[in-house]
Every structure is written in structure tokens, then in C-alpha cells.
Amino acid sequence: MDKSSRIVIVGAGVFGLSTALELAQQGYTNIIILDRHVPPVPDGSSVDISRIIRFDYGDATYTKIAKEAYDTWSTSPLSRDVFFKSPFAFLANKDYGKQYINRCTARLDELGLPWEELADTEATKAAFPLLYSTLPKMKLSGYCNRNAGWADAQKAITVVRDQCTEHGVSFLSGSRGTVTGFASSKDGSIIAAKTVSGHDVSGDHFILAAGAWSSKLVSMHNSTIATGQVLGYIKLTPSEVSDLKDLPIYINFDSGWFCFPPHEETGLLKVAVHGWGYTRTDNKQGGLSAPPTAPRHCRANFVPEDGVARLRAGLKEILPALEDREFERTAICWYHDTPSGDFILDHHPEHPNLFLATGGSGHGFKFLPVLGKYTVRALMKSLPKELALKWRFRTEYKGVDDVFKGDGSRGGPERRELTVQEKARL
């Protein structure tokens, strides 16, 4: 690929920005990123007050690469005031959760990485006195990894955006950066990205990194689905922020409920659910699940009632003093899930100059410091064989029902479609 080639990247999130930066650092001189908003894009899945940084996976490949990313988060001067170390506690009661936990600890053992057993809720309480006022009836067990933490996601995206700008990457936003589709030639090659403004953005190579919005722009052959996940934010007093500063990152695999330590700058405590989520089927988009594209570009202050109930159930179990506290706001974060939870870093089979960098499946952000390196290797078709196979675009799911099984880390109720009334609230 000629280094003066016009490279058009659709999407200014983790995949798009990290890819642009890596290309620019390798000497590519004509890169433009299109998105509805200058990053950080307010309703993008990579933008929030916090994202978990961990290398605990049941899959050896992700464990190794996430550890590589964690080491960069921990040591890079760019992570100052962005990354914060915090222990990460994994707990479960049901068999599938325990199986996933056992896979994670097995991978850590293989790499000689330390972890601490949490044999029961009493042991968890002893390790983290802030958890539970009364011990839960469920016999939760798991482990703790003290080599973990969280990142202020909005600040991290801002840092990478600024790096892109310093390396000559251009940004186009607003109506001229809001992509509605692609224009292609007879052989399927992409000629230009179409935008709301009617202004087509031409290029030689195109990279689609629009996350949960990607399926609106090109056929994904049932290899991805957009799912909405529940977030809640509680405003704490300064004394509560101080009292809870040693709260670990905690996740209950049975329910998918998790929490972070307080975000000191905003005074917010974030709780969330990493589960099967909600779908928002859009008949105008061929029955695909897709997030709304609101003109104001921010997440609506809304979560379905059953989602709020799940947030409160987790608070009742873990932080009961806050169970009845009003939420400052709630929101839905849109994942771009794949059937196996693997990323998609591959060329589209119908468009030879369209590369897909997507399928974050709710765990892509933590790889931000190293993701671009792997994405560009995939773009240049120089990945190791095993990675190319893992991150290939899969067409075998087309027309097949119930393929989204995930990687074993999801918990809670089955995925469901949002009601008409709930869609209107979004």
C-alpha cells in the first residue's frame, strides 16, 4: 500500500483512532477520520468516565495481548491522570461463571502471573472490607488480580486524538463526517463514503471502525449484533468518595453486575451490567439491531425498568448503603458483539479495499495502547496465522439463528428486544 494513498477511516473510537495513529507513525501521510462528532464522540462505546483495564481472559491470546496493553497503561507517561491501578475481584456462584473463572486462572498460571483465591464471601469481605454489610446468601467464590485498574476513557480517547492530530491525521465531523453508506464500483471496490451532507469523501482505501453502527453501512453477514448494556451513575458526597476510595473493581459473573472505585474528579460511582443486553431492531435497516443516531450525540438519560432493577439488585448485594440512592443518570452503552466475542480485523469479502476493524464485543477498550499495531498488521496481511484466523471476517453465520454465544463471560437474563415505548425514550 503506497504511503501517500488516501486512507478514509469511518469511526473515531478505539479501533479507528488507534489504527490511524499506527498508520501515521509508520509514515502514511493522507489519513482522514470521519465521524458525527470530533472525538471523544459522546455516545461512542469507548467514551465514559471509566473502563476496566485487565488481562484476565479464558483465552490465552487475549490474556497475552491484554497484558501487553496493561504494561503500557501502567508505565506510559501518556497514562498519567488517565490510568489508575485497582484490584479486580471476580466472583461467581453458578457453574458457567466458575468455569470461566477457572479458565482465567489457568491462563494466568500458564504465564506465571499472580492471583489470589477468594474462596467464599467471607474471604472476599476480609480482603475488601468495603464490600457487603451482610454476607450474601449465595456462596460466591472466585479470585482477585491486583495487577489491574481502570482508565478514564474520555481522557484516554482525547490523548490518542491529540497524538493523531500531531502526526497529521485529519478529522471531518458534523454532517460532512456523518457517513450513511458507501459508493462502489462494479467490482465492489469502494469509491467514496457517502455523508449526510451529500458530500462524498473519496479515497483509495477505507477502514470501517464504526462499532455498533457498522452494520448500518455494510453487510456483516450476521457476524455482528448491536446490544445495549446498562450503566448507572450515583453522585457521592466528598466524604463518600474518600470512604470508598479503596473499593475494588468488582464483578459478579452470575448477574454481570460490576462496579468501579469512585471517579474522584466527578464524584460519581459507576455501576453497570456486562450481560446479554438489549437489541433495538430497526426494520428500516433490514431488521438489524442498531443504536439510535441522535442529533445531539449524547446518550439518553434512560434505562429500561428491568435494567434499573438489576443495577439496584447489585447495589443491594455489594453496596447496600447505596441501594436506594437516586441515580444521577442512567444510560445504555452499545456493544458490537460477535458470535464468539472475537474482534473482526479483516477485509470485507465483497469490497476488496474495505477493511473492517470492529467487533469489540464489550472488551476492546483495554487494548487501546497496542490495538493499532495489530489492526495495521491485519490490514497489511502480516498477522501471525493464528491471529489472522481468530480475527477473520466470518460469513458462515449468514442465515443461521442463535449464533451469538459469546466468550463465556456474560451473565444475567437472556437478551431481549426493547419495546416500542423504550425505543422512543432513546
C-alpha positions in Angstrom: 0.0 0.0 0.0 1.5 3.3 -1.1 2.2 5.6 1.8 0.6 8.5 0.0 -2.6 6.6 -0.6 -5.8 8.3 0.6 -7.0 6.3 3.7 -10.5 7.0 4.9 -11.4 5.7 8.4 -15.1 5.7 9.4 -15.3 5.9 13.2 -13.3 7.8 15.8 -13.4 5.3 18.6 -10.8 2.9 19.9 -10.4 0.9 16.7 -10.4 4.0 14.4 -8.1 6.2 16.3 -5.5 3.5 17.2 -5.4 2.4 13.6 -4.9 5.9 12.3 -2.2 6.7 14.8 -0.3 3.5 13.9 -0.5 4.2 10.2 0.6 7.8 10.7 3.6 6.6 12.8 4.5 4.3 10.0 4.7 7.2 7.6 1.3 7.2 5.9 0.6 10.8 5.1 -3.0 11.0 3.8 -5.4 9.8 6.6 -8.8 11.2 7.3 -11.2 10.1 10.1 -14.9 10.6 9.6 -17.4 10.7 12.5 -20.5 12.5 13.6 -18.5 14.4 16.3 -14.9 15.3 16.9 -13.6 12.6 19.3 -14.3 11.9 22.1 -17.7 11.1 20.4 -20.2 11.5 23.3 -22.3 8.4 22.6 -19.4 6.2 21.4 -18.9 2.9 23.4 -15.3 4.0 24.0 -16.2 7.2 25.8 -17.1 7.3 29.5 -15.6 8.1 32.9 -14.2 4.6 33.3 -13.3 1.4 31.5 -11.7 -1.7 33.1 -8.1 -2.5 32.3 -7.3 -6.1 32.9 -5.7 -9.1 31.3 -8.0 -11.8 32.8 -9.3 -13.9 30.0 -10.2 -17.5 29.4 -8.4 -17.3 26.1 -4.6 -17.3 26.0 -4.3 -15.0 23.0 -6.3 -12.2 24.7 -4.5 -12.7 28.0 -1.1 -12.1 26.4 -2.1 -9.1 24.4 -4.1 -7.6 27.2 -1.1 -8.0 29.5 1.0 -6.2 26.8 -1.6 -3.4 26.9 -1.7 -3.3 30.7 2.0 -2.9 30.9 1.8 0.1 28.6 -1.1 1.6 30.6 1.0 1.1 33.7 4.2 2.7 32.5 3.5 5.2 29.7 3.7 8.9 30.7 0.7 9.4 28.5 -1.4 7.4 31.0 -0.7 9.9 33.9 -4.1 11.1 35.3 -5.8 8.6 32.9 -5.0 5.2 34.3 -5.5 4.2 37.9 -4.4 0.9 39.4 -7.1 -1.0 41.3 -7.5 -4.7 42.3 -10.1 -6.6 40.3 -12.3 -9.2 42.1 -14.0 -11.9 40.0 -16.9 -13.8 41.8 -19.4 -16.3 40.7 -21.8 -19.0 42.1 -23.2 -20.6 39.1 -21.3 -23.3 37.2 -20.8 -21.3 34.0 -19.3 -18.4 35.9 -17.0 -20.7 37.9 -15.9 -22.4 34.7 -14.9 -19.1 33.1 -13.1 -18.1 36.3 -11.2 -21.4 36.2 -10.2 -20.7 32.6 -8.9 -17.3 33.6 -6.8 -18.5 36.4 -5.4 -21.3 34.3 -4.3 -18.8 31.7 -2.7 -16.7 34.4 -0.9 -19.8 35.8 0.4 -20.6 32.3 2.1 -17.2 32.1 3.3 -17.2 35.7 1.1 -14.3 36.6 -0.1 -14.0 40.3 -3.7 -14.1 41.5 -5.3 -14.6 44.9 -8.1 -17.0 45.7 -11.3 -15.7 47.2 -12.7 -19.0 48.4 -16.0 -17.6 49.7 -17.8 -14.4 50.6 -16.1 -14.3 54.0 -12.7 -14.3 52.3 -13.8 -11.6 49.9 -15.1 -9.5 52.8 -11.8 -10.0 54.6 -9.8 -8.9 51.5 -12.1 -6.0 50.8 -14.0 -4.8 53.9 -16.0 -2.2 51.9 -17.9 -5.0 50.2 -21.2 -6.3 51.7 -22.7 -5.2 55.0 -24.2 -8.6 55.5 -22.8 -11.6 53.6 -24.9 -12.6 50.5 -26.9 -15.8 50.7 -25.2 -17.0 47.5 -21.9 -18.9 48.0 -19.8 -16.6 45.8 -16.2 -17.6 45.2 -13.5 -16.5 42.8 -10.2 -14.7 42.8 -8.6 -11.3 42.8 -6.0 -9.9 40.5 -4.2 -6.9 42.0 -2.5 -6.1 38.7 -5.5 -4.4 37.1 -7.1 -1.0 37.1 -9.3 1.4 35.2 -8.9 4.2 32.8 -10.8 7.5 32.4 -11.9 6.6 28.9 -12.8 10.0 27.7 -9.4 11.4 28.7 -7.7 8.4 27.0 -9.5 9.0 23.8 -8.6 12.7 24.0 -4.9 11.8 24.4 -4.9 9.5 21.3 -6.9 12.1 19.3 -4.2 14.7 20.0 -1.5 12.2 19.1 -3.3 11.6 15.8 -3.5 15.3 15.1 0.2 15.8 15.9 1.0 13.1 13.4 -1.0 14.8 10.6 -4.3 12.8 10.8 -7.3 14.9 9.6 -10.8 14.8 11.1 -14.1 15.6 9.4 -17.2 15.8 11.6 -20.8 17.1 11.6 -23.0 16.5 8.5 -19.9 16.1 6.3 -18.5 13.4 8.6 -21.7 11.5 9.3 -21.4 8.5 6.9 -24.6 7.0 5.5 -23.1 4.4 3.2 -20.6 3.7 0.5 -20.4 4.2 -3.2 -18.8 1.3 -5.0 -17.6 0.3 -8.5 -18.8 -2.7 -10.4 -16.2 -5.0 -8.9 -17.3 -3.9 -5.4 -14.4 -1.6 -4.7 -15.3 1.4 -2.5 -15.1 4.7 -4.3 -16.3 7.0 -1.6 -18.1 7.3 1.7 -21.5 9.0 1.4 -22.4 11.5 4.1 -25.5 13.3 5.4 -24.3 16.5 3.8 -24.4 14.9 0.3 -20.6 15.4 0.1 -18.9 12.2 -0.8 -15.4 11.6 0.7 -13.3 9.7 -1.9 -10.3 7.5 -1.1 -8.1 4.7 -2.1 -8.5 2.5 1.0 -11.4 2.5 3.5 -11.5 1.3 7.1 -14.8 0.7 8.8 -14.4 1.2 12.6 -17.9 2.5 13.5 -18.6 -0.1 16.2 -22.3 -0.9 16.7 -23.2 1.5 13.9 -21.2 -0.5 11.4 -24.0 -2.9 10.3 -25.9 0.2 9.0 -23.2 0.8 6.5 -22.2 -2.6 5.1 -23.5 -6.2 5.2 -21.9 -8.0 8.1 -23.5 -11.4 7.2 -24.9 -12.0 10.7 -21.3 -11.8 12.1 -22.2 -8.9 14.5 -25.0 -7.7 16.6 -25.5 -4.4 18.4 -26.5 -4.9 22.1 -27.3 -2.3 24.6 -25.8 -2.6 28.1 -26.9 -0.8 31.3 -25.0 1.9 33.1 -25.8 3.9 36.2 -24.1 6.8 37.9 -24.5 7.8 41.6 -23.4 11.2 42.8 -21.3 10.8 46.0 -20.5 13.3 48.6 -16.8 14.2 49.1 -16.7 12.2 52.3 -18.3 9.2 50.5 -15.7 9.4 47.7 -13.0 9.3 50.4 -14.6 6.5 52.2 -15.0 4.3 49.1 -11.6 5.1 47.5 -10.3 1.6 48.2 -13.3 -0.1 46.6 -12.1 -2.7 44.2 -13.3 -3.2 40.7 -15.8 -6.0 41.4 -17.8 -8.2 39.0 -20.4 -10.9 39.8 -20.3 -13.2 36.7 -23.7 -14.7 37.6 -25.5 -11.4 37.1 -22.9 -9.5 35.1 -23.1 -6.6 37.6 -19.9 -4.7 38.2 -18.7 -1.5 39.8 -15.6 0.8 39.9 -14.0 2.8 42.6 -15.3 6.3 42.7 -14.3 8.8 40.0 -12.8 11.4 42.1 -12.9 14.3 39.6 -16.7 14.0 39.0 -17.7 12.4 42.4 -19.5 9.7 40.5 -19.7 6.0 41.4 -20.4 4.0 38.2 -22.2 0.6 38.3 -23.0 -1.4 35.2 -24.1 -4.8 33.8 -22.0 -6.8 31.3 -24.6 -9.2 30.1 -26.6 -10.3 27.1 -28.2 -6.8 26.8 -31.0 -5.4 24.7 -31.5 -5.2 21.0 -33.0 -2.3 19.0 -34.3 -3.8 15.8 -34.7 -1.3 13.0 -37.0 -2.5 10.2 -35.8 0.3 8.0 -32.3 -1.3 8.3 -33.4 -4.8 7.2 -34.3 -5.9 10.7 -30.8 -5.3 12.1 -30.2 -4.2 15.7 -28.6 -0.7 15.7 -28.2 2.2 18.1 -30.0 5.4 17.6 -28.1 8.2 15.9 -29.3 11.2 17.9 -28.5 14.7 16.5 -27.4 15.8 20.0 -24.9 12.9 20.0 -25.2 12.0 23.7 -26.7 9.1 25.5 -30.2 9.5 26.6 -30.7 9.5 30.4 -32.7 6.3 30.2 -32.5 2.6 31.1 -35.4 0.1 30.9 -37.1 -0.6 34.3 -35.7 -4.2 34.4 -32.2 -2.7 33.8 -32.6 -0.3 36.7 -33.8 -3.2 38.9 -30.6 -5.1 38.0 -28.4 -2.2 38.9 -30.2 -1.9 42.3 -30.0 -5.6 43.0 -26.2 -5.4 42.6 -26.1 -2.4 44.9 -28.2 -4.2 47.5 -25.8 -7.2 47.5 -22.5 -5.3 47.3 -23.0 -1.7 48.5 -26.3 -1.9 50.4 -26.0 1.6 51.8 -26.5 3.0 48.3 -29.3 0.7 47.2 -32.0 3.3 47.3 -29.8 6.3 46.2 -31.2 8.1 43.2 -29.1 7.8 40.1 -27.5 11.0 38.8 -28.2 9.5 35.4 -28.5 6.2 33.7 -27.6 5.2 30.1 -27.3 2.4 27.6 -23.8 1.7 26.1 -23.9 -0.1 22.7 -21.6 -3.1 22.3 -20.8 -4.5 18.8 -20.9 -8.2 19.7 -19.6 -11.1 17.6 -20.8 -14.7 18.0 -17.5 -15.8 19.7 -16.5 -12.5 21.3 -13.6 -12.2 18.9 -12.7 -9.0 17.1 -13.0 -8.6 13.4 -9.8 -7.4 11.7 -10.1 -8.4 8.1 -11.0 -7.2 4.6 -14.6 -7.4 3.6 -15.2 -10.2 1.2 -17.4 -8.1 -1.1 -15.3 -4.9 -1.1 -11.6 -5.5 -1.7 -10.4 -2.1 -0.5 -12.7 -2.1 2.6 -11.1 -3.2 5.9 -13.2 -4.0 9.0 -11.8 -3.0 12.4 -14.7 -3.7 14.7 -16.5 -6.3 16.8 -15.2 -5.0 20.1 -17.7 -7.2 22.0 -17.6 -5.1 25.1 -13.9 -5.7 25.8 -11.9 -3.8 23.2 -11.1 -0.6 25.0 -8.4 -2.0 27.3 -6.3 -2.8 24.2 -6.1 0.8 23.1 -2.3 1.2 23.6 -1.5 -1.8 21.4 -4.6 -2.3 19.2 -3.4 -0.2 16.3 -0.3 -2.3 15.9 -2.4 -5.5 15.4 -5.0 -3.8 13.3 -2.4 -2.5 10.8 -0.7 -5.9 10.7 -4.1 -7.3 9.8 -4.6 -4.6 7.2 -1.2 -5.4 5.6 -2.0 -9.2 5.9 1.1 -9.7 8.0 -0.6 -11.1 11.2 0.6 -14.5 12.5 -1.6 -17.2 11.1 -3.4 -18.0 14.4 -4.4 -14.3 14.9 -5.5 -13.9 11.2 -7.7 -17.0 11.7 -9.1 -15.7 15.0 -9.9 -12.2 13.7 -11.2 -13.2 10.3 -14.5 -12.0 8.8 -16.8 -14.9 9.1 -19.5 -15.5 6.5 -20.7 -18.9 7.8 -23.2 -17.3 10.2 -25.3 -15.8 7.5 -28.9 -17.1 7.8 -28.1 -19.1 11.0 -30.2 -18.4 14.1 -28.9 -18.1 17.7 -25.1 -17.9 16.9 -24.2 -15.3 19.5 -22.9 -17.5 22.3 -20.1 -15.1 23.4 -16.8 -16.0 25.1 -18.4 -17.3 28.4 -18.1 -14.0 30.3 -21.7 -12.9 30.1 -24.3 -13.4 32.8 -27.9 -12.4 33.7 -31.2 -12.7 31.9 -31.4 -13.5 28.2 -31.1 -10.8 25.6 -34.3 -9.1 24.8 -35.7 -6.6 22.3 -36.5 -3.1 23.5 -40.2 -2.3 23.5 -41.6 0.4 21.2 -42.0 2.7 24.3 -38.4 2.0 25.4 -37.1 2.7 21.9 -38.9 6.1 21.9 -37.2 7.0 25.2 -33.8 6.5 23.5 
